[in-house]
Amino acid sequence: MSAGTLDKNTTIDLRKKHVGPSCKIFFSHDPIKIVRAKGQYMYDEKGQRYLDCINNVAHVGHCHPDVVKAGAQQMEQLNTNSRFLHDNLVLYAQKLQATLPSKLSVCYFVNSGSEANDLALRLAWQYTGHKDIITLENAYHGHVSSLIDISPYKFHQLSDAEHNPSVHVAPSPDVYRGKYRADHPDPATAYADEVKNIIEKVDKKGGKIAAFIAESLQSCGGQVIPPVGYFQQVAKHVREAGGVFIADEVQVGFGRVGSHFWAFQLQGDDFVPDIVTMGKPIGNGHPMSCVVTTTEVAEAFMSTGMEYFNTFGGNPVSCAIGLAVLDVIVKDDLQGNAVRVGRYLVSQLEKQKEKHSLIGDIRGCGLFVGVELVRDRVKLTPAAAEAQEVIYKLKEQHILLSADGPHRNVLKFKPPMCFSAEDVDEVVQKIDHILTEGRRLRPEQSTRSSTHQTRQTRQDMKPPVRKHI
Ligand SMILES: Cc1ncc(COP(=O)(O)O)c(C=O)c1O
């Protein structure tokens, strides 16, 4: 029997029987069976169309014909490992490098975001000779052991005894709900000073910082946009301590933010990380990823004498696909689309914010937008149940959106980059309708519309169990 011909209940039963139960499924009480997709739309087994507002892997659009063709043509010809010379590998490395600051010139090709971040840690450890890592509150960097250790998003579920003592957590640079907010005179410096304090504490205990790692914009952590100047100051403190700065662009790279190709560039031209990791959108759904670093870091890694070999990383098919993705981003003006449609999305959501007090904050760049739902705009009480309700009701109306962040109250928009203004209208109108209905059913809910915020202590906010989406 070929794939996609089972009736839905059989698929569910087989999955329950043979797939690990910790591999969670969207909408587990009534999962969706997707059998095909195109652009920003996915279709179930009955032909029902779903608008995809969350799939940042299908970056240039699901099953983009240029990408499919590039992969198929190369598969017909050759696929092998990178121990043979092949033009696709070098041409791809050259083209990818052209999107980055010149000092980031050496690529390592791997197969997933986790592999990329794990290798980034190895590079940092080897280059610096140090061991300690600073990560951000609520961060997620991947599923392998080394990355669970640096992912508070995951390890907050473990006991203290299971935490790696060489990993230190800095506050998330969240100017809406975090320790220093928009009303602070200089949140960038205040958050960077927190990192400096950690470095000093580690030093006093005899530790040494190998790396600071952060997503250029925190995604699972709640669509957080760090204040401009934060990364420059963190990089300065970390480098003075002999460490390196790793920018995780696995979710947010490849032009998603519109104005720039890489989200770290939002901080300004004066900021260049030492290592950048890439994944998800790089292959538009084909499993590939990459680590890019400086010649100094690469040479230090080489100096161990240990060969770095990766069976699938940088194979000719992956590189053909990667090249096609880069071409389509330019050919279809997807960065321009992200700027235009992202701006329109935010403007339409702002109108909803005026109407619905449940919307506490809207933040984003290009097609990376977060909508934080709160029960009270003063106390910032997370509206997690309401966020789930929005997600479930949208699903009933054939729109796929997710909620994340430490309180699971942030609606996350990160659609394929071909998302259109009509798609914005469709999803925003439906959110409007759901919130209007919800208010009718919950009239007791606070309708305070003040935008004034006060600090809330961490104890006020018990995080619900998180599911990684
Ligand atoms: C920021 C970030 N880094 C790394 C990863 C790990 O990528 P992968 O699932 O491809 O291993 C993820 C996955 O969600 C991610 O969001």
Ligand as a Chemical Component Dictionary entry (heavy atoms), coordinates in Angstrom:
data_LIG
# 
_chem_comp.id                   LIG 
_chem_comp.type                 NON-POLYMER 
_chem_comp.pdbx_formal_charge   0 
_chem_comp.three_letter_code    LIG 
# 
loop_
_chem_comp_atom.comp_id 
_chem_comp_atom.atom_id 
_chem_comp_atom.alt_atom_id 
_chem_comp_atom.type_symbol 
_chem_comp_atom.charge 
_chem_comp_atom.model_Cartn_x 
_chem_comp_atom.model_Cartn_y 
_chem_comp_atom.model_Cartn_z 
_chem_comp_atom.pdbx_ordinal 
LIG C1 C1 C 0 15.903 27.826 17.654 1  
LIG C2 C2 C 0 16.048 26.376 17.355 2  
LIG N1 N1 N 0 17.264 25.852 17.310 3  
LIG C3 C3 C 0 17.454 24.541 17.031 4  
LIG C4 C4 C 0 16.378 23.701 16.807 5  
LIG C5 C5 C 0 16.603 22.246 16.532 6  
LIG O1 O1 O 0 16.362 21.976 15.200 7  
LIG P1 P1 P 0 15.988 20.498 14.711 8  
LIG O2 O2 O 0 14.630 20.180 15.230 9  
LIG O3 O3 O 0 16.071 20.610 13.211 10 
LIG O4 O4 O 0 17.027 19.582 15.247 11 
LIG C6 C6 C 0 15.094 24.226 16.829 12 
LIG C7 C7 C 0 13.922 23.367 16.569 13 
LIG O5 O5 O 0 12.788 23.677 16.795 14 
LIG C8 C8 C 0 14.913 25.599 17.127 15 
LIG O6 O6 O 0 13.703 26.141 17.199 16 
# 
loop_
_chem_comp_bond.comp_id 
_chem_comp_bond.atom_id_1 
_chem_comp_bond.atom_id_2 
_chem_comp_bond.value_order 
_chem_comp_bond.pdbx_ordinal 
LIG C1 C2 SING 1  
LIG C2 N1 SING 2  
LIG C2 C8 DOUB 3  
LIG N1 C3 DOUB 4  
LIG C3 C4 SING 5  
LIG C4 C5 SING 6  
LIG C4 C6 DOUB 7  
LIG C5 O1 SING 8  
LIG O1 P1 SING 9  
LIG P1 O2 DOUB 10 
LIG P1 O3 SING 11 
LIG P1 O4 SING 12 
LIG C6 C7 SING 13 
LIG C6 C8 SING 14 
LIG C7 O5 DOUB 15 
LIG C8 O6 SING 16 
# 
